[in-house]
Amino acid sequence: MIESTADLDDFDRAILETLAAEGRISVTDLARRIGLSKTPTQARMRRLEAAGFIKGYRAILDPLRLGLDHVAFVEVRLDDTRESALEAFNAAVATIPEIEQCHMMAASFDYLLKVRVRDMNAYRTVLAEKISRLPHVASTSTFVAMQAVKEGML
């Protein structure tokens, strides 16, 4: 069983790198690319999935084509940082589809949110009606992105 990145060999790393870039690659093409036959490649993929290195497969949508080209980063300060308050905030954030990412921070604020919507009016609504009403929110600060220079998983 693979338990840590130290247990990954070059074939495992090649599989992960290739799948991160081309999630729809066939097992046959993947096997050819990494220099193994199909059966051991499939076995390694199953092992990497079982160990949690591969969380799943999904389509990556183009937010610009979907009209979601307004990105804001929101610093959130909580009025309570006890574990129960953090758990309540985390659970509530997960229910808001406009929040693309949420990170707990070691900073002068508690969380950093990445919010994606169609325009500034939509953002104002999300901020007022959803983010500001999250449990234990004391204050927020918004930073609007002008351009995404680099985005991606790896």
Residue pairs with C-beta under 8 A, 6 or more apart in sequence:
1 47
1 50
1 51
2 8
2 12
2 47
2 48
2 51
2 53
3 51
8 16
8 53
11 34
11 35
11 36
11 44
12 44
12 48
12 53
14 33
14 34
15 30
15 34
15 41
15 44
15 45
15 48
16 48
16 53
16 54
17 154
18 25
18 30
18 33
18 34
19 25
19 30
19 45
19 54
19 57
20 153
20 154
21 154
23 57
23 58
23 60
24 57
25 33
27 38
27 41
27 42
27 45
28 38
30 41
30 45
31 37
31 38
31 40
31 41
34 41
36 44
45 54
48 54
63 69
63 116
67 118
68 116
68 117
68 118
69 118
70 116
70 117
70 118
70 119
70 120
70 122
70 123
70 144
71 114
71 115
71 116
71 144
71 145
71 148
72 114
72 115
72 117
72 123
72 142
72 143
72 144
72 145
73 112
73 113
73 114
73 115
73 142
73 143
73 145
74 112
74 113
74 115
74 127
74 131
74 140
74 141
74 142
74 143
75 107
75 109
75 111
75 112
75 140
75 141
75 142
75 143
76 109
76 110
76 111
76 112
76 113
76 131
76 134
76 137
76 139
76 140
77 109
77 110
77 137
77 138
77 139
77 140
78 85
78 86
78 89
78 110
78 111
78 136
78 137
78 138
79 136
79 137
79 138
80 136
81 110
85 135
85 136
86 104
88 135
88 136
89 111
89 134
89 135
89 136
89 137
90 102
92 134
92 135
93 99
93 102
93 111
93 113
93 134
96 126
96 130
96 131
96 134
98 115
98 116
98 117
98 122
98 126
98 130
99 113
99 114
99 115
99 131
100 114
100 115
100 116
101 113
101 114
102 111
102 112
102 113
102 114
103 111
103 112
103 113
104 110
104 111
105 111
105 112
109 141
113 131
115 123
115 126
115 127
115 131
117 123
117 126
120 144
123 142
127 140
127 142
131 137
131 140
132 140
